[in-house]
Each structure stands twice: as structure tokens, then as C-alpha cells.
Amino acid sequence: GGAAFWLRAGRLALTASDAAAAIACFTKTLGLERELGLLPPTPTSRARRREALAGREEAHRLLGDLASHPGDLDELEKLSEGEPARLADVSIRRAHRMLRLGDHANASMATIAAEDHALAANDDRLRGEALRVRSEILERLGRFDEALAVVGVARELFHRQRAVTDEMAAMIGRGRIYVLRGQYELAQEAYRPVVSLIEQTGDPWLERIVTNHVAVIELCLGNFTRAMASVLRSLELCRRYGDRAREVDALAVAGIIELEVGLHARASATFADALAILAHTASRWSRADCLIYAGVCDVHLGRARGLTMLDEALVEARRLGARYLEANALVSRAGAHLVLGNLAAASADAAAGTAVAHAATLVGYEIVGLARHALAQWRAGARVEAEVLASRALDLLEHQRYVDGCEEVLLVTCAEVLRNTGASDRARVVEERARLSARKKLDGLVDPAWRAAYAAIPEIRRLLPGG
């Protein structure tokens, strides 16, 4: 009676997104069950233990807590022996856990085990979920074409099973890959049916993920006000449902928006809030990503720790084998070195970042790396090399259209190099493009504080001297 009562209470708490209460209830269930013996004495006891272990693992994951009760999945696996569908579920949970910890090799192995179990169980939905998680692993490793192919198979499997929510999750994965590659129109196309479903069903799980991704798209398209509205909706839902892992991602995006607008002090506080949560969630990818932008922000504020943050982010990115993060950290540190006047270090980081970005087909970061390398070379007196690098950046920008970060700053950088290396006609064209883009972004800002901060960014002030 007692164990069954606490199991029901845990189930209700998890449904209500009260992860802490769910953990307490499932722990009580398992404590009462273990009073009956190390092994479950009846099939009912076995089922109760399985559900309590699975529920506690899910609740911990919701909180981003990967340290407490680390043996739950091993115990759950033993209680699932002989049942391939249950074993597939355990392996998928293990893959999620390893992915959060940044252990991509073991995460990938877990998805292979999950797919094998799903095939044995003839369960296409579970097979699709194993493939969806594998595509996320490939995405983290910068293997984007493979990730798109795998998530496409997952989506097809979900579609055949009429598993609508799972199919939408696969489409979110596809959209996220497009966002990382700077292909924002394709990302919008991928998210469109998901947004439509959210409007019909009000699914909070889908909405808190999609609104965060839509915020990134709007940010990169220069629609700062819409971007902040979208990410605040994501933040509201994450806090309402106790999703600490996604709350920190939403906070980081909010900080990036503030950074791009020029609200550096506010952005620094937002990043500090995100990093405080990340100190407890063990999400290595999210922490490295947040450190990059927090470091850039602190460099702008004249804080010495900014460069230290960028150093730490780069080390972690390389440990994770995450080329997206590595490219971002390198070109961001190159920008920091330019601010600090460290030209040799800026050139080295920009060249390395450009190479990583090119290998990972991250054209946006390749463009940023080339532009910053060009500026460092010009300031160091290498005029010919600087013009070649700036021209390469602009040639790529004709096809890429959007970059991660303030495009106007990048264009002004290239125009400055071109003007000082004798290509003044092209410099004027580039600067005019930057001026039109800056004016459009400024006109889209309604909040007076945001308008003033954006207009005060040195490159924007140069483009729009009258504000």
C-alpha cells in the first residue's frame, strides 16, 4: 500500500512538473520497496521499482542534476532484462545523460544499443528516438550533413507511427542544425509546422524549446525586440515547469540579445545568472557556449576575466570535440585580442577559427574569422594579406547572407581594411550596405534604452552619426 501510494504521488508530481517533489516521492517508493528485499518479490513490485527508477531519473534530468543517484539506470537496466523495448528506453536515457555530460562516444554507443533493442522489439518509435538522439550527437560534433540525414530517417519513422510530438521533436532537431549553420530561412521552414502545432495544442514542452530557437533566428535576422519577446516566453515556460536545463539556455540567449544591442552591463548580469545555474546542471556544452559570450561581454566592459573565460571555453570545446564551439571560441577570442591590441594573438586565433569553421562547414564563423584576421593583418602592416582576407570574407557573405553576431560591425571592419588598402570603391559599397542594415535594426527598436545602447556601439555610431 505505502509504496503504491508514494509511486502515484511521484507520478502526479512529475506530471505537474514538480521535479523536486517527484524525486522525494520516488525515493520514498524505492525505500519501501527495498524493505521487501534486494530483489523484487512479485511482478507488481518489479514494475513499481522500474517506474520509480525511471521517474526519478527523468526528474533529475529535468533539474539538470546528473550527479544524484547515478546508479538508477544500471538498476533499471537489470529490472528490464529480457524486455527489448524497455532496454531500448534505458539506452536512450543513457544516451541523453552521456550527451549532457559531453561524453559523445558513450552517448553514440548507447544509441546503437537502443536501436538494436528497438529492432528486436519491432518498435519503430523507439528506433526513431534512438536515431533522433544520435543526430543530436552528430550535430554537437559538427557533422551536420550526417546529422541531417539521420534526423530525416527518425522523422520518417515517427511519421509512419503517427507519433506527432516525436515527429515535431525531430523537426526541431533539423531546424536547430540549420540555425547552427546560419541557414535561417531553412530553419524557419522547419519550425513552421511545429509552431502551427503549438498554436493548436498549446504543448508547453514543444513551445519552450521552439520559442528559444525562434529567438536565435530573430536575433540573427536583426529583429532584437521580437527575439527578446520569444526568449522571455521560453524562460517563463521553463520556470513554470521547472526545466532548469532549458532555463539556462534561454537565459544565455537573452544575454546574447542584450550583448548584441550593446547593453553590456545587463548582459553580464544575465550571463552570471546562467553560469550560476550551470554550476549545478553539469551541462558542459551549454556552459562552454555561455562562457564564450560572457567572456566577450566582459572584454567590452574592460574586465580581465573576459579573456580567461574565452580560454576556458576553448579548452572545454576541444575536450568535447565540439567544432561549432571551438570555431566560435577562436573567432571570439580573436575579437577580444583585437580590442586589447594583441595583434599576433588575434591573427593566430582568427586563422585557426577560420580553418575549424571551414572544415565544419560553418560559413558564418568562417566569415567572421576572415574579417578579424584581415583587420589584425592590416593593423600589423600586412596590407596585401589584409585585402585578400577581407575580400574573401565579403565574397562568402554574398552567399551566406547572415552571420552570428553584429553583421554591421563585420562590414565596417572589412570596409576599413579595403579603404586603407586602396580598394575605396568597394569599401564605399560595403559601408553603405552596413549603414542600411544598421538603420533597419535601429528603426526596429522601440525601447529608448535599447535604441540608445545600439546607437552608441562605436561602429554603429560611425555609420549613423545622427542616431
C-alpha positions in Angstrom: 0.0 0.0 0.0 2.6 2.6 1.0 4.9 2.1 -1.9 2.0 2.3 -4.3 0.8 5.5 -2.7 4.1 7.2 -3.0 4.5 6.0 -6.6 1.2 7.6 -7.5 2.3 10.8 -5.7 5.5 10.8 -7.7 3.7 10.3 -10.9 1.4 13.2 -10.1 4.3 15.5 -9.1 6.2 14.7 -12.3 3.0 15.4 -14.4 2.8 18.7 -12.6 6.5 19.4 -13.4 7.4 19.5 -9.7 10.6 17.6 -10.2 11.9 18.0 -6.6 8.7 16.6 -5.1 8.7 13.8 -7.7 12.2 12.8 -6.7 11.2 12.8 -3.0 8.2 10.6 -3.7 10.0 8.1 -6.0 12.8 7.9 -3.4 10.3 7.0 -0.7 8.8 4.4 -3.1 12.1 2.8 -3.6 12.9 2.9 0.1 9.7 1.0 1.0 10.3 -1.4 -1.9 13.8 -2.3 -0.7 12.5 -3.2 2.7 10.9 -6.2 0.9 14.3 -7.4 -0.2 17.1 -6.7 -2.6 15.2 -8.4 -5.4 11.5 -7.6 -6.1 9.4 -10.5 -4.6 6.5 -10.1 -7.1 5.9 -8.8 -10.7 4.0 -5.9 -9.2 7.0 -5.0 -7.0 9.2 -5.2 -10.1 7.0 -2.9 -12.1 6.8 -0.4 -9.2 10.6 -0.3 -8.9 11.0 0.2 -12.6 8.6 3.1 -12.7 10.1 4.8 -9.7 13.6 4.5 -11.0 12.6 5.8 -14.5 10.6 8.6 -12.9 13.5 9.7 -10.6 15.9 9.6 -13.5 13.6 11.8 -15.6 13.0 14.3 -12.7 16.8 14.6 -12.1 17.3 15.2 -15.8 14.6 17.9 -15.8 16.6 19.7 -13.0 19.8 19.2 -14.8 21.1 17.1 -11.9 23.4 14.4 -13.3 25.2 13.6 -10.0 22.4 12.3 -7.7 21.5 8.6 -7.7 23.9 7.8 -10.6 23.2 4.1 -10.4 19.5 4.4 -11.2 19.9 3.5 -14.9 22.0 0.4 -14.1 19.4 -0.8 -11.7 16.6 0.0 -14.2 18.5 -2.0 -16.9 18.7 -5.1 -14.6 15.0 -4.9 -14.0 14.3 -4.7 -17.7 16.3 -7.8 -18.8 14.5 -9.9 -21.4 12.3 -7.0 -22.5 13.9 -5.3 -25.5 11.5 -2.3 -25.6 12.3 -1.4 -22.0 16.0 -1.9 -22.7 15.8 0.4 -25.7 14.2 3.1 -23.4 17.0 2.6 -20.8 19.7 3.0 -23.5 18.0 6.2 -24.9 18.0 7.6 -21.3 21.7 6.7 -21.0 22.5 8.5 -24.3 20.7 11.6 -23.1 22.7 11.5 -19.9 26.1 11.0 -21.7 25.2 13.8 -24.2 24.6 16.2 -21.3 28.0 15.2 -19.7 29.7 15.7 -23.1 30.7 12.0 -23.4 29.8 11.8 -27.1 31.5 8.4 -27.7 29.5 6.6 -25.0 26.3 8.6 -25.9 26.7 7.3 -29.5 27.3 3.7 -28.3 24.1 4.0 -26.2 22.1 5.0 -29.3 23.4 2.0 -31.2 22.4 -0.3 -28.3 19.0 1.4 -28.2 18.4 0.9 -31.9 19.4 -2.8 -31.7 16.9 -3.3 -28.8 14.2 -1.3 -30.7 14.7 -3.5 -33.8 14.4 -6.6 -31.6 11.2 -5.2 -30.1 9.9 -4.2 -33.6 9.3 -0.8 -32.2 9.8 1.9 -34.8 9.0 4.8 -32.4 11.9 3.8 -30.1 14.2 3.3 -33.1 13.3 6.8 -34.3 14.1 8.2 -30.8 17.5 6.5 -30.8 18.2 8.0 -34.2 17.0 11.4 -33.2 19.4 11.5 -30.2 22.2 10.2 -32.4 21.6 13.1 -34.8 22.0 15.5 -31.9 25.3 13.9 -31.0 26.5 14.3 -34.6 25.3 17.9 -34.6 27.4 18.6 -31.4 30.4 17.1 -33.2 29.9 19.4 -36.2 29.0 16.5 -38.5 25.9 18.4 -39.8 25.3 16.6 -43.1 25.3 13.2 -41.3 23.1 14.7 -38.6 20.5 15.9 -41.1 20.4 12.5 -42.8 19.9 10.6 -39.5 17.2 13.0 -38.2 15.4 12.7 -41.5 15.2 8.9 -41.0 13.9 9.5 -37.5 11.2 11.8 -38.6 10.0 9.4 -41.3 9.8 6.6 -38.6 7.8 8.9 -36.3 5.5 9.9 -39.2 4.7 6.3 -40.1 3.8 5.7 -36.4 1.7 8.9 -36.3 3.8 9.9 -33.3 3.1 13.6 -33.9 5.0 15.1 -30.9 8.0 12.9 -31.6 7.9 13.9 -35.3 7.9 17.6 -34.2 10.9 16.9 -31.9 12.8 15.6 -35.0 11.8 18.7 -37.0 13.1 20.8 -34.1 16.4 19.0 -34.4 16.6 19.6 -38.1 15.8 23.3 -37.6 18.5 23.6 -34.9 21.1 22.3 -37.3 20.1 24.9 -39.9 20.3 27.6 -37.1 23.9 26.5 -36.3 24.8 26.7 -39.9 23.3 30.2 -40.3 20.6 28.9 -42.7 17.8 30.8 -41.1 15.2 30.6 -43.9 15.5 26.8 -43.9 15.3 26.9 -40.1 12.1 28.9 -40.3 10.6 26.4 -42.8 11.5 23.5 -40.5 9.9 25.2 -37.5 6.7 26.4 -39.2 4.7 23.1 -38.8 5.9 22.9 -35.2 4.7 26.5 -34.4 1.4 25.6 -36.1 1.0 22.6 -33.8 1.8 24.6 -30.7 -0.9 27.1 -31.7 -3.4 24.3 -32.0 -2.4 22.3 -28.9 -0.6 24.7 -26.6 2.1 22.0 -26.0 4.4 23.6 -23.4 7.2 21.1 -24.0 7.4 22.0 -27.7 6.8 25.7 -27.0 9.6 26.2 -24.5 12.1 24.7 -27.0 10.9 26.3 -30.2 10.5 29.8 -28.7 14.2 29.7 -27.7 15.2 28.7 -31.2 13.0 31.2 -32.8 14.6 33.9 -30.6 18.0 32.9 -32.0 16.7 33.2 -35.6 15.1 36.6 -34.9 18.3 37.8 -33.3 20.4 36.8 -36.3 17.9 38.5 -38.6 18.3 41.7 -36.6 14.8 41.6 -35.0 16.0 42.2 -31.5 12.6 43.1 -29.9 10.9 40.0 -31.4 13.9 37.9 -30.3 13.6 39.0 -26.7 9.9 38.5 -26.6 10.3 35.0 -27.8 13.1 34.1 -25.4 11.2 35.6 -22.5 8.3 33.3 -23.3 10.7 30.3 -23.3 12.1 31.5 -20.0 8.6 31.8 -18.5 7.7 28.3 -19.5 10.9 26.8 -18.3 10.5 28.3 -14.9 6.8 27.4 -14.7 7.6 23.7 -15.5 10.9 23.5 -13.5 13.0 22.8 -16.6 16.4 24.1 -15.3 18.4 22.7 -18.2 16.4 24.7 -20.8 16.0 27.7 -18.5 19.8 28.2 -18.6 19.8 28.0 -22.5 17.0 30.7 -22.5 19.0 32.9 -20.1 22.1 32.6 -22.3 20.1 33.6 -25.4 18.6 36.6 -23.5 22.2 37.6 -22.6 23.3 37.4 -26.2 20.5 39.6 -27.3 21.4 42.2 -24.7 25.1 41.9 -25.8 24.2 42.5 -29.5 22.1 45.5 -28.6 25.0 47.0 -26.6 23.6 46.6 -23.1 26.8 45.1 -21.8 26.2 45.5 -18.0 22.8 44.0 -18.3 24.1 41.1 -20.5 26.9 40.4 -18.0 24.3 40.0 -15.2 22.2 37.7 -17.3 25.2 35.6 -18.2 26.2 35.4 -14.5 22.7 34.1 -13.7 23.1 31.5 -16.4 26.5 30.4 -15.2 25.3 30.1 -11.6 22.7 27.6 -12.8 25.2 25.8 -15.0 27.4 25.3 -11.9 24.8 22.8 -10.8 23.5 21.2 -14.0 26.7 19.6 -15.4 25.8 20.6 -19.0 29.3 21.0 -20.4 28.2 22.2 -23.9 25.8 24.9 -22.5 28.5 26.1 -20.1 31.2 26.4 -22.7 28.7 28.2 -25.1 27.7 30.6 -22.3 31.4 31.3 -21.3 32.2 32.4 -24.9 29.5 35.2 -24.8 30.1 36.1 -21.2 33.8 36.4 -22.0 33.2 38.7 -25.0 30.9 40.8 -22.8 33.4 41.2 -20.1 36.1 42.2 -22.6 33.9 45.0 -23.7 33.4 46.0 -20.1 37.2 46.1 -19.6 37.3 43.1 -17.2 40.4 41.0 -17.3 38.4 37.8 -16.6 36.8 38.0 -20.1 39.9 36.6 -21.8 40.1 33.9 -19.1 36.5 32.8 -19.8 37.3 32.6 -23.5 40.4 30.5 -22.8 38.3 28.1 -20.6 35.6 27.9 -23.2 38.1 26.9 -25.9 39.7 24.2 -23.7 36.3 22.7 -23.0 35.2 22.9 -26.6 38.3 20.9 -27.6 37.7 18.4 -24.9 34.2 17.9 -26.1 35.3 17.7 -29.7 32.6 20.3 -30.5 33.8 22.1 -33.6 30.9 24.6 -33.5 32.0 25.8 -30.1 35.7 25.6 -31.0 35.2 27.9 -34.0 33.1 30.3 -32.1 35.6 30.4 -29.2 38.5 31.0 -31.5 37.0 33.8 -33.6 35.5 35.4 -30.4 38.9 35.3 -28.7 40.4 36.9 -31.9 37.9 39.7 -31.5 38.9 40.1 -27.8 42.6 40.3 -28.7 41.8 43.0 -31.3 40.1 45.0 -28.6 43.1 44.5 -26.3 45.6 45.3 -29.1 47.2 41.8 -29.2 47.6 41.7 -33.0 49.7 38.5 -33.3 47.4 36.6 -31.0 44.3 37.9 -32.9 45.8 36.8 -36.2 46.6 33.3 -34.8 43.2 32.8 -33.3 41.3 34.2 -36.4 43.3 31.9 -38.7 42.7 28.9 -36.5 39.0 29.7 -36.1 38.6 30.2 -39.9 40.2 26.8 -40.5 37.9 25.0 -38.0 34.8 26.7 -39.3 35.7 25.9 -42.9 36.2 22.2 -42.1 32.9 22.1 -40.2 31.0 24.0 -43.0 30.2 26.8 -40.5 30.4 29.6 -43.1 29.2 32.3 -40.7 32.1 31.8 -38.4 34.5 31.4 -41.3 33.4 34.9 -42.5 33.9 36.4 -39.0 37.4 34.7 -38.8 38.5 36.1 -42.1 37.3 39.6 -41.3 39.1 39.7 -37.9 42.2 38.2 -39.4 42.1 40.9 -42.1 41.9 43.6 -39.5 44.7 42.2 -37.4 46.9 41.9 -40.5 46.2 45.4 -41.7 46.9 46.9 -38.2 50.2 44.9 -38.2 51.2 46.4 -41.6 50.5 43.4 -43.8 48.3 45.4 -46.3 48.2 42.8 -49.2 47.3 39.9 -47.0 44.6 42.0 -45.3 42.9 43.0 -48.5 42.9 39.3 -49.7 41.3 38.2 -46.4 38.7 41.0 -46.4 37.7 40.2 -50.0 37.3 36.5 -49.2 35.1 37.4 -46.3 32.9 39.6 -48.4 32.7 37.0 -51.2 31.4 34.4 -48.8 29.0 36.9 -47.3 27.3 37.3 -50.7 26.2 33.7 -50.5 25.7 33.3 -46.7 23.7 36.5 -46.2 23.6 36.2 -42.3 26.3 35.7 -39.7 26.3 35.0 -36.0 26.9 38.4 -34.4 26.6 42.0 -35.5 26.9 42.0 -39.3 27.3 45.8 -39.4 30.5 45.5 -37.3 31.9 42.9 -39.6 31.1 45.0 -42.7 32.7 48.1 -41.1 35.8 46.0 -40.4 36.1 44.9 -44.0 35.4 48.4 -45.3 38.1 49.8 -43.1 40.6 47.3 -44.4 39.6 47.8 -48.0 39.7 51.6 -47.7 43.2 51.5 -46.3 44.5 49.1 -48.9 43.4 51.1 -51.9 40.0 49.5 -52.7 38.0 52.6 -51.8 35.2 52.0 -54.3 34.3 48.6 -52.9 34.7 50.0 -49.3 32.0 52.6 -50.0 29.6 49.9 -51.3 30.3 47.7 -48.3 29.8 50.6 -45.8 26.5 51.6 -47.5 25.2 48.1 -47.0 26.2 48.2 -43.4 24.5 51.6 -43.0 21.2 50.4 -44.4 21.3 47.3 -42.2 22.1 49.4 -39.1 19.3 51.8 -39.8 16.8 49.0 -40.3 17.8 47.5 -36.9 17.7 50.8 -35.1 14.3 51.6 -36.5 13.0 48.2 -35.2 14.0 49.1 -31.6 11.2 50.7 -29.6 12.7 50.8 -26.1 14.6 54.1 -25.7 17.3 52.4 -23.6 17.8 49.8 -26.3 17.9 52.4 -29.1 20.5 54.5 -27.2 22.7 51.5 -26.4 22.6 50.2 -30.0 23.3 53.7 -31.4 26.3 54.0 -29.0 28.1 50.9 -30.4 31.2 52.5 -32.0 30.7 51.0 -35.4 27.0 51.9 -35.4 27.8 55.5 -34.3 30.2 55.8 -37.2 27.5 54.5 -39.6 24.7 56.6 -38.2 26.3 59.7 -36.6 22.9 61.3 -36.0 21.4 58.3 -34.3 
